[in-house]
């Protein structure tokens, strides 16, 4: 697969990257800025860009010997200022209980003050810097993991790498930390790279390390394709803004999504790696050529150009890869009722609702009037405490389900408008040429725009494109 991809795409090689794009577009001072993480952070903060908080820094051996280790929080990231390729980064996840000088790493092993001192001495000596020159060690706050990524990422925080050229996003990938990468989102160390469609922010193909194509997160049956990246347009906007601020014409921008803060800019890359091409099963060279020489006046225009040029048209490819149809937040649905009745309606796609529901009037049109009359005649409890809801539902099922052949279930729903007891019926419907067999609940939706809501349980075959 990878060899076929290499033979059929315009691949950007390392030499072409350096000669054609980095040297002409990245001035020496801009490259020096990108290589200096502390200077980059200061510049981004001045431009009011969101960045991780700097905790402290150690410039030399004297500062190391006099450092107050009690000032460090329970979790943090230790980085070399001029590090490259993720080398020298140490991620600490918590403090060992009842120990003031011992922390816990991603793999569960312990790291004490003396271990940190040794690691920092290596950083100061330049063991991880680009050219081996003396360096600075700094401590940075550790981002909080977004719930969406928890099943896919091992210990660390995923990030999104966006390649920007001429103020246009041309390619992007989600990088997921693994056990092999020690919780770091770096492909050279064994992390996962997942291509992203620029128009939709939906993941496509995945690569483990530099060149092994995979479908599922390691050790799971979780598909890596079809993940909808939150804040997608904001992330692209941050990346293009950073190119403007930094003066780098060819840039790899790394953005993470913090659970509380949203998108946070991590660092600039003047020499971004090229494994992103494998993750996207597409070459960079052709994309760079398409935007070369364009007159992009604003950040917004650059984002729009990138989304239009390098996404959207591959929607069918995303569907083939993920096995799911891409739908919007409102879709036409054909419902199949009793006695061959078919009714087409517009339905709201609501991932916040567990199950689908239809309006009472629509249920009558579909042939369930007799069921609704039966349900209205039942004696229902008025005291419905949340703590007892499962037992109350079970009691209602045992008592009333046998009374009508169309009654599939009885559920209690708590919402902002109050508590309701609803009947459920078995119903088939078609959405985007996919047949769905569902148990939908019936509720009064008079005055609401859509007579049907399609909930999470009925969306397993679909990806939702949020506008």
C-alpha positions, 0 to 999 in steps of 0.5 A: 500500500505504501509503495503504491502510494509512493509510486503514484503521488508527488512525494516531497523528499527531504532534499526538495523540502530543504532546497525548494521550500525551507531555504527560500521561505524561512530566513535564518532569524525566523529559523532561529526563533522556531528552534528556540522554544522559550523565545517562540513562547514569549513571541506567541504570548505577546501576540496573545496566542494561547500557549502552555504556562511556563513553570520554571527554567534552568540555564546552567549547573549553578541554577540546577544545584540551587533549584527548589524542587518543591516549586514543581507541581504534581504533573509537568513536562520537562523540555530542552529549549532547542530539542528536536524530534521529541528527544529529551522531553520528559512527561510527568503525570503525578507525584508518588503518594507521601513522597515530596521528591518522587514523581510518576512517568507515563509507563508507571515508573518512578523518577526522583530528584536525582534522576531529574538532575541527571536528565537536566544536566544532559539537556544543559550539556546539549545532548538533545539540542539541534547542533549539540550546543549548551541548552536550557531546560524548562518546565511547562504545564502538562495539558489536560486530556480531552475526553474525546481522545482518551480511548485513543491516546496512551497517557500523553496529550495528542496534538495536531500538526498542520503544514502551512505554506504561503498562509495556506494550510496544505496538510494536517494530521492528528498525532496520538501518543502510544506506549512505545512512544512513552506518552509522547506524540512523536512519530519518530518515537513510535506515536500514531499519525492520522491524516485529517481532511482539511475541509471537515476536520475528520480523520482518514488514514493512520500510520504507526511510527513512520510507515506502518499503515493501521486501522485501529488504535493498538490493542483495541477495535477503535477505528482511527478514521472518522474522528471529528476534531473539535475546534477545527477552523480555530486550529487552522486559524491559529496555525496560519496566524502563527506563520504570520507572526513568526515570519516562517514561509514554510511551517509545521504548527503543533496545536493541542486541545486542552480539556479546559482551555481548548486549542493551545499552541505548542511549538513551531517547526521550521523543518517539519517531518514528512511522515505526514504524507504517509498518514494522508496517503498523499504527497505534499509537493503537489499541494505546495505547488497549487498554492505557490504564488497565490496572493493571500491577504488575510488569515481567514482567506488562507484558511478558506483556500486550504479547506476548499482546495484540500478537503471536501472533494475527498468525502467519498474517500473518507466514507470508503476508509471509515465505512461510514456516511457523512451527514449534516446536522439536519437530514431527510429521513424516510420512515416506514410505518404500519400497513406500508405507510411511508413518510419523509421528514426532516430530522435533527441529528442530535448526538446529545440525545441517546435515543431517537424520538418522533412527534406524537402527530407523526406517530399517529400518521405512521399508524400508532394511534391505537398504541398511544390511546392504550398508553394514555389509559395507563396509570403512571407514577407521579413520583419519579426520583432519579435514584430509583429510575431503573427500578421504576422503568422495570416495574412499568415494563413488567406491568404494561408491555404485554398489553400492546403488541407495538409497545417495545419499551417504556422509558423515563426522560429527564430534561430541562422542561421536566420529567416525561414517561414515554412509549417506545416503538420499533421503527425502520427508517432510511437516512442517506440510503442507509437502513436503520432499525431503531426503537424510537420514543414518542413525545409531544414536539408541537412547536418544535422545528423538526418532528424527529430527532435522531439520537446517538444509538442510531448514528453508528453508521454515520459521521456528523459534519458540524458546520 
